[in-house]
Amino acid sequence: MLKKFAIDYIAYPQHSSRVFTHQTDDPIEAEDFLMHLLGARVRIVEIRHDGAAMSGHQFDRMLKVAAERVASELLRGSLALDALQIKERFGFAA
């Protein structure tokens, strides 16, 4: 059965061009996995939703949400801020 989200990525882009795929039905898990990929500096090749590649705007939107969540977590840990302070000071949803 086709999974709702599929994320294609290259784990070691400087050493290989092998593409791996992570599949999930949960949009939150997809965001969490994108957060992990961003932190690991993995090359994200494509995001598919219901089997179709996401458009540039949809792709960028998913990555923006994941990047904001990464930034929010870093700020929370480094500055000992709560979610409301992060939202007020930096505009990131926590």
Secondary structure, DSSP 8 states (H G I E B T S, - for coil): ---SEEEEEES-TTT----EEEEES-HHHHHHHHHHHHHHT-EEEEEEETTEE--HHHHHHHHHHHHHHHHHHHHHHHHT--HHHHHHHH----
